[in-house]
Amino acid sequence: MATVYLDSCVVIYLIEGPPAVHQAIASALRPSEGPAPDVFVSDLTRLECRVGPLRCADADLLRRYDAFFELPDVARVQMTTDVFDTATSLRASHAVKTPDALHVAAAVVGGCAEFWTNDDRLAAAAEGRLSVRILP
C-alpha cells in the first residue's frame, strides 16, 4: 500500500477544484482496483488550505476543509525538528521556498513513498528521497 503526502494544492483542488480535477484526484485516492493509498498531510497543509475560506469568511468552505482534515484515514505528519532540518537542506540545495521545502521534508521524514503536487519544480527537491506525482 502506497503512502502519499498531499501538497496543499492537491487538497485545495480536491475540495474546491473544477469537477474534472476533483474527480481525477478523488479517483487517485480511491482507485477502482488495488488498495487506496495511506494519506498524509501536515499542519502546514491545513494552514494553507484554511486561509482562503477564513479570509473570505466562507464558513461552508471552511467546514468542508475541516471535515477533510478530520477524516480518520487522513494522517498527520508532525512538524518536528527533523522536518525543519531536512527542509533547511532542501531549501539550501534546491532553492525552493520555505513552505515547499517543509512539505517535501514532511513527506520524507514522515516516511511517505510519494509526494502529490501540481508543482513540477518540487520533483528535483524530492529526487532520490520519494517519488513525485504531478496532479492537475
N, C-alpha and C positions, 0 to 999 in steps of 0.2 A: 504494500500500500504506500503510495507516494505521500510525502509530507510537503505541503506548499505554504509559502508565506505570501500573503496578498498585499501588494503595494496599495496605498490609499486610492490611487486612481482606479484600480480594479474594483474595489468596494464601491466607489462612487458610481462607476458605470453599472454595477450590479443593482444598486439601489435606485438610481435616478437616470440611468442612461436610456438611449433610444431602445425600443423593443428588440431590434435585431442584435444589438450589442449586449443588452441584458440577457437575452436568450443564449447567446454564444458562451457567456461566462457561466450562466446557470447550468448549461449542458456540460461544460468542462468540470464543474464542481459536482455534478450528479450524472456521471456517464451512464449511458444505457447498457453498456457492457463493462464488466470489471468493477473493482471496488472504487468507491469515492475516495478522493484524497483526504488526508487529515489536514485541516485548515488552521493556519496560524496567522495572527496579526499581533500588533503591539499597541501600547497606549499611544504611541505616535500616530499610528493608523487611525485610531479612534479620534484623537485630537484633530487631525487634518480633515476627517470626514464630518465632524460636528461643527466646524467653524462656519461653513456656509449657511446651514439652517439657523444657527444662532444669530448670525449677522443679519439675516433676512427675517428673523422672528417667525420662522416657519416651523411651528410646533409639530405638525403632522410629519414633516420630513425628518425632524429630529427624532421623533418616536420610532420611525422606520429604521434609522441608523442604530438607535439604542437597542431596538429589538434584535437587529442583526448581531451586534456585539455581545448580546446576552444569550445567543444560541448555545446550547450545550456542546455542539460539535465545532465551535469556533474557540480555539485555544489561544492563550495569550503568551507571547514571549516577553519575559521581564527585561527591562532596560537596565542591565547590570553594568558594572564597571568593565567587564569583559566586552560587552557590546560597544561601549563607548571607546575602549581601546582599539577594538577592531575597526570601528568607524573612523577613528583618527588615522589609522594606517591606510584605509581605503581612500580617505579624503586626500591624504598626502601623496599617494602614488597614482591616483586616477583623476584628481581634480574634480571630483563630484561634490555637489552641495551637501552641507551637513545633514539635512533630513534624508536625502537619498543614501548617503553613506550609513546613516543609522538604520534605515530599512534593510539594506543589504547585510549589514553587520548583525542585525537581529535575526535574520534568516539563517545566517552562517552559524552564529553562536547557539541559536535555538535548535540546530540540528536538522533544518529543513533540507530537502533534496532539491526543491525547485523554488524559484522566485518568480511570481507572476506580476507583470507590469505592462504598461504601454510605452515605456521609455527604453528604447533600444540602446541608449547610451550607457545604461547600467549593466549591460552584458559584459563589458570589459572589466568592470569592477568586481563582478561576481565570478569571472573566469577562473576555473580551477577550484572553485570553492563550492559552487552549486550551479545547476542549470537554470537558465532564464527562459521563461515562456512569455513571448510578446503577445498580448491580447489586444483586441480592438479597443 
